Amino acid sequence: MAATVSRWARRYVGIAVASLLAWQVGLLVGVPRGTEVALGLYGFVLHVVFGKAYSLVPSYFDRELAEPRAAIVQLPLTAVGVACLALAPFQGTPDALEPAGAVLWTAGVVVFVGTLAWTVRDNLAGAETGTGGPNAHRERVDRAANAVVPVALAYLLVGSYATLGLAGVVQPVFDGYPARVTHLLGTGTATLLVFGLGVRLLPRFLVAEPPKPLVWVVLPTGAVGPVLLAATLPAGRWFHLAAAVETVAVVGYAAIVATLFVRSDRRRTALYGVLLGAIGGVAAVALGLWFAFVGLDGALIPAHRRLTLLGFLGLTVVGVSLQFYPPNVGRWPGCDDRTALAAMALLAAGVAVQTAGAVLLAETVATAGVVLALAGALGYAYLLAGAFATR
C-alpha cells in the first residue's frame, strides 16, 4: 500500500510540474486569466496537495488510507479536467470543453475527499494524532492542525461545485464571480492546508518549537477568512473585515515560519523555499488589503494572482516537495543543494520582478520576471526528474 501511494504521489507531482511549466510558458505568449488559474492553481498547487495528502493525512489522523487505488482513479480525472479547463478560454475551442473539464475535475475531487473522509471517519476532529515519544509535547498543536483539515476539504468540495457553476453545469455559487471560486480553492483549501500541515511538518523538519500563541491565532483566522473573502468580494465594509482576517492569518503564519528558522540550527536547504513563500504571502495579502481599502486596480490584479499562486503557495509547494524529494537523491549532474537554491531564488526573483513590472506598468519588466520564473521552474523540474529517475 505504501509503495502504491508513494509511486502515485510522484505522478501527481509530475502533473503539477508540467502544469507549472505550461503556466510560465503561457504567460510568455499570453494566455487568458482562466487558463492561468487552471494551470497555476488547479494544475500545479492542488495536484501537489493531492499527491502528498494521500500519505500525510491518514498518518496525521493515526489511520491507514482506506483505499490506495483511489489515487489511481483520481489522477486521470483531475489531470484531464485541468487540461480541459486550461484550453476552454481560448477562442475556437468547443463549448463543451469547460463543462467537461469541470465535471471531470469535480469527479476526481469527490474520489479524493471521499477516500480521505472514509479513512478518518471515526476521527474526524483529529483528536487522535499518532503523536508520541519525543514529540508528545506537540500533541495539542497537532490536534489543532488536524481540526482544520476537514475544513480545507469542505472548501475543496464547495470550490469544485462553484467550478461547475462557472461552467454552467449547476447553479452558480453566489453570483458566479470567478474570483470567489479562486479564493475558495486557493485560500480555503491550499492556504489552509499550508497552515495546518505546516505547523506539524515544519517544527519536525527544523527541530524547533513554534510560538504557540500564534498557532491559536493562525488556524482559526485561516479557517474563517476564505469564506468571508468569497462572500464579500470585491468591495464593501465586510470585505474590509475579510481582508483583515486573512491578513492576520498569513502574517501570523509568516511569523511562525520566521521564528522556526531563527530558533533552528538545522536549516535545510529546501525549506528556504517555504521561508520565501511566507514572504510572498505577506506581499500578497498586503496587495489584497490595498484592494480592500483603496479599491481594485485592474493593472495590479495579475500581480496579486501571481504573488499568491507562485510567490506564496508555489514557493511553499516547491520547498516542501524538495524536502520530500531531496535534490541530492538525483544522480544527474547538478542535482544538489546549490541548484535547488538557485531554482528557488529564480522563482522568487521572477515573481518580484513581475510585481514590479505591474506596479510600474512596464510590460518589458514583467516579461523579464516571467523569464526568470520559467528558468526557476525548469531547474525545479530538473531536480525532481533526477530524483524520480533515481528512485
C-alpha positions in Angstrom: 0.0 0.0 0.0 2.7 2.5 0.9 4.6 1.7 -2.3 1.4 2.4 -4.3 0.7 5.7 -2.6 4.4 6.8 -3.0 4.5 5.9 -6.6 1.3 7.7 -7.5 2.3 10.7 -5.4 5.3 11.1 -7.7 2.9 11.1 -10.7 0.7 13.8 -9.1 3.8 15.9 -8.6 4.8 15.2 -12.2 1.5 16.6 -13.4 1.9 19.6 -11.2 5.4 20.3 -12.6 4.1 20.0 -16.1 1.3 22.5 -15.2 3.8 24.9 -13.7 6.0 24.9 -16.9 2.9 25.2 -19.1 1.8 28.2 -17.0 5.0 30.1 -17.2 5.4 29.4 -21.0 1.8 30.5 -21.4 2.5 33.8 -19.6 5.3 34.5 -22.1 3.0 34.1 -25.1 -0.1 35.5 -23.4 -3.0 33.3 -22.1 -6.4 34.2 -20.7 -6.9 34.6 -17.0 -8.9 31.4 -16.8 -6.0 29.4 -18.3 -3.6 30.9 -15.9 -5.7 29.9 -12.9 -6.4 26.4 -14.3 -2.7 25.7 -14.7 -1.4 27.6 -11.6 -4.0 26.6 -9.0 -5.8 23.5 -10.2 -2.9 22.0 -12.1 0.2 23.0 -10.1 -0.7 23.7 -6.5 -3.6 21.4 -5.9 -2.1 18.4 -7.6 0.9 18.5 -5.2 -1.7 18.8 -2.4 -3.5 15.7 -3.7 -0.4 13.7 -4.1 1.0 14.3 -0.6 -2.3 14.3 1.2 -2.9 10.7 0.4 0.0 9.8 2.6 0.2 12.6 5.1 -3.5 13.0 6.2 -4.0 9.3 7.2 -0.8 9.2 9.2 -1.6 12.5 10.9 -5.0 11.1 11.9 -3.4 7.9 13.1 -5.1 5.9 10.4 -4.2 3.9 7.2 -5.5 5.0 3.9 -8.8 3.1 3.3 -8.3 2.6 -0.5 -4.8 3.3 -2.1 -6.3 2.7 -5.5 -8.3 5.9 -5.2 -5.1 7.8 -6.2 -5.0 5.8 -9.4 -8.7 6.6 -10.1 -8.5 10.3 -9.3 -5.4 11.3 -11.3 -6.7 10.9 -14.8 -9.9 12.7 -13.8 -8.3 15.8 -12.3 -5.4 15.9 -14.8 -7.7 15.8 -17.9 -10.1 18.1 -16.2 -7.3 20.7 -15.8 -6.3 20.3 -19.4 -9.9 21.0 -20.5 -10.3 24.0 -18.1 -7.0 25.4 -19.4 -7.9 25.1 -23.1 -11.6 26.2 -22.7 -10.9 30.0 -22.5 -9.2 30.1 -26.0 -11.3 31.1 -28.9 -12.2 28.4 -31.3 -12.3 25.6 -28.7 -15.5 23.5 -28.3 -18.1 24.9 -26.0 -18.4 21.6 -24.2 -14.7 21.8 -23.1 -15.3 23.8 -19.9 -18.3 21.8 -18.7 -16.4 18.6 -19.4 -13.4 19.8 -17.5 -15.4 21.0 -14.6 -17.2 17.6 -14.4 -14.0 15.6 -14.6 -12.3 17.8 -12.0 -15.2 17.5 -9.6 -15.4 13.8 -10.0 -11.8 13.4 -9.1 -12.2 15.7 -6.1 -15.2 13.6 -4.9 -12.9 10.5 -5.1 -10.2 12.3 -3.2 -12.3 13.7 -0.4 -14.5 10.6 -0.2 -11.4 8.4 0.3 -9.9 10.6 3.0 -13.2 11.1 4.7 -13.8 7.4 4.9 -10.3 6.8 6.1 -10.7 9.2 9.1 -14.5 8.7 9.6 -14.1 7.7 13.2 -11.6 10.5 13.9 -13.0 13.5 12.0 -11.9 16.1 14.6 -8.4 14.7 14.5 -8.2 14.1 18.3 -6.0 11.0 17.6 -2.8 12.3 16.1 -0.3 9.4 16.4 1.9 11.9 18.2 4.0 10.4 20.9 7.5 9.6 22.2 9.9 12.6 21.8 7.1 14.6 20.1 4.5 14.1 22.8 4.7 17.8 23.8 3.4 18.7 20.3 0.1 16.9 20.7 -2.1 19.9 21.4 -0.8 21.8 18.3 -1.1 18.6 16.2 -4.8 18.3 17.3 -5.4 21.9 16.3 -3.7 21.3 13.0 -5.8 18.2 12.3 -9.0 20.1 13.1 -8.6 22.4 10.1 -8.0 19.6 7.6 -11.8 18.7 7.3 -12.5 22.5 6.8 -10.0 22.6 4.0 -11.6 19.6 2.3 -15.0 21.2 2.7 -13.6 24.3 0.9 -12.4 22.0 -1.9 -15.8 20.5 -2.3 -17.6 23.9 -2.3 -14.9 25.3 -4.7 -15.3 22.4 -7.1 -19.1 22.8 -7.0 -18.5 26.5 -7.8 -16.3 25.5 -10.7 -19.3 23.5 -12.0 -21.3 26.7 -11.6 -18.9 28.8 -13.6 -19.1 26.2 -16.4 -22.9 26.3 -16.5 -23.3 22.7 -15.2 -25.1 23.7 -12.0 -26.5 26.9 -10.4 -23.5 29.2 -9.7 -22.4 29.8 -6.1 -23.1 33.4 -5.0 -23.2 35.3 -8.3 -20.7 33.4 -10.4 -17.9 35.9 -9.9 -14.7 33.8 -10.8 -12.6 35.4 -8.0 -14.9 33.8 -5.4 -14.1 30.3 -6.8 -10.3 31.1 -6.8 -10.4 32.2 -3.2 -12.4 29.1 -2.1 -9.8 26.8 -3.6 -6.7 28.8 -3.3 -7.3 30.4 0.1 -9.7 28.0 1.5 -8.1 24.7 0.5 -4.5 25.2 -0.4 -3.6 28.0 2.1 -5.5 26.4 5.0 -3.6 23.1 4.4 -0.4 25.1 4.3 -1.2 26.4 7.7 -2.4 23.1 9.2 0.2 20.8 7.8 2.9 23.5 8.2 2.6 23.7 11.9 3.0 19.9 12.1 5.7 19.4 9.5 8.0 22.5 9.9 8.7 22.1 13.6 9.8 18.5 13.0 11.9 19.4 9.9 13.6 22.3 11.6 13.7 20.7 15.1 12.4 23.9 16.7 9.3 25.0 18.5 6.7 27.4 17.0 5.3 30.2 19.1 2.1 28.5 20.3 0.0 31.7 20.8 0.4 32.4 17.1 -0.8 28.9 16.2 -4.0 29.6 18.1 -4.4 32.8 16.0 -3.4 31.5 12.6 -5.5 28.3 12.4 -8.9 29.9 13.3 -8.5 33.0 11.2 -7.2 30.9 8.4 -10.3 28.7 8.6 -12.7 31.7 8.6 -11.0 34.1 6.3 -11.6 32.3 3.0 -15.4 32.1 3.3 -15.5 35.8 4.3 -13.5 36.7 1.2 -15.5 34.6 -1.1 -18.8 36.0 0.2 -17.8 39.7 0.3 -15.6 40.3 -2.8 -14.9 42.7 -4.4 -15.7 45.7 -2.1 -17.5 46.9 1.0 -17.3 47.1 4.7 -17.5 43.3 5.2 -14.8 42.8 2.6 -12.5 45.1 4.7 -13.1 42.6 7.6 -12.5 39.6 5.4 -9.2 41.0 4.1 -8.1 41.9 7.6 -8.8 38.4 9.0 -6.9 36.7 6.2 -4.0 39.1 6.6 -3.8 38.2 10.3 -3.6 34.5 9.3 -1.0 34.9 6.6 1.2 37.3 8.6 0.9 35.1 11.7 2.0 32.1 9.6 4.9 34.0 8.2 5.9 34.9 11.8 5.7 31.2 12.8 8.0 30.2 9.8 10.5 33.0 10.6 10.6 32.1 14.3 11.2 28.4 13.5 14.1 29.4 11.2 15.6 31.7 13.9 15.3 29.0 16.6 16.6 26.2 14.4 20.2 25.1 13.9 19.2 22.6 11.1 18.1 25.0 8.3 17.6 22.6 5.5 18.1 23.9 2.0 14.7 23.0 0.6 12.9 24.8 3.4 14.2 28.1 2.3 11.5 27.8 -0.3 9.0 27.8 2.5 10.5 30.9 4.0 10.5 32.7 0.6 6.9 31.5 0.2 5.9 33.0 3.6 7.4 36.4 2.5 5.5 36.1 -0.8 2.3 35.5 1.2 2.8 38.7 3.2 3.3 40.7 0.0 0.1 39.1 -1.5 -2.1 40.0 1.5 -0.6 43.5 1.6 -1.8 44.0 -2.0 -5.1 42.4 -1.0 -5.5 45.0 1.7 -4.8 47.7 -0.8 -7.7 46.3 -3.0 -10.0 46.2 0.0 -9.4 49.6 1.4 -8.4 51.6 -1.6 -10.1 49.8 -4.5 -9.4 47.2 -7.1 -6.8 48.1 -9.7 -7.0 46.1 -12.9 -3.3 46.5 -13.6 -2.4 45.0 -10.2 -4.8 42.1 -10.2 -2.4 39.8 -12.2 0.4 40.7 -9.7 -1.8 39.7 -6.8 -2.7 36.5 -8.5 1.0 35.6 -9.2 2.1 36.6 -5.7 -0.5 34.3 -4.3 -0.2 31.3 -6.7 3.6 31.3 -7.3 5.1 33.7 -4.7 3.2 32.2 -1.7 1.6 28.8 -2.5 4.1 28.0 -5.3 7.3 28.5 -3.4 5.9 26.8 -0.4 5.0 23.8 -2.5 8.5 23.8 -4.2 10.2 24.0 -0.8 8.2 21.2 0.8 8.4 18.9 -2.3 12.2 19.3 -2.4 12.2 18.4 1.2 10.4 15.1 0.4 12.4 14.5 -2.8 15.9 15.9 -1.8 18.0 17.2 -4.7 21.0 15.2 -3.6 19.0 12.0 -4.3 19.2 12.6 -8.0 22.3 11.2 -9.7 22.2 13.6 -12.7 24.8 16.3 -13.0 23.8 19.4 -10.9 21.3 17.6 -8.7 22.4 19.3 -5.5 21.5 21.9 -2.9 23.2 24.7 -4.9 20.9 24.1 -7.9 17.9 23.9 -5.5 18.7 27.3 -4.0 19.2 28.8 -7.5 15.9 27.5 -8.7 14.0 28.8 -5.6 15.8 32.2 -5.9 14.9 32.5 -9.6 11.3 31.7 -8.8 11.2 34.3 -6.1 13.0 36.9 -8.2 10.7 36.2 -11.1 7.6 36.9 -9.0 9.1 40.0 -7.5 10.1 41.4 -11.0 6.7 40.6 -12.4 5.1 42.5 -9.5 7.4 45.5 -10.1 6.5 45.4 -13.8 2.8 45.5 -12.9 3.3 48.4 -10.4 5.4 50.4 -12.9 3.2 49.5 -15.9 6.3 48.2 -17.6 5.5 45.2 -19.8 9.1 44.5 -20.6 10.0 44.3 -16.9 7.0 41.9 -16.2 8.1 39.7 -19.1 11.6 39.6 -17.7 10.1 38.4 -14.5 8.3 35.6 -16.3 11.6 34.5 -17.9 13.3 34.4 -14.5 10.4 32.3 -13.1 10.4 30.0 -16.1 14.2 29.4 -15.5 13.5 28.6 -11.9 10.7 26.2 -12.8 12.9 24.4 -15.3 15.5 24.0 -12.5 12.9 22.7 -10.1 11.6 20.3 -12.8 15.1 19.0 -13.5 15.8 18.3 -9.8 12.5 16.4 -9.3 13.1 14.4 -12.6 16.5 13.5 -11.4 15.2 12.3 -8.0 12.3 10.4 -9.6 14.6 8.7 -12.1 16.9 7.6 -9.4 14.1 6.2 -7.3 
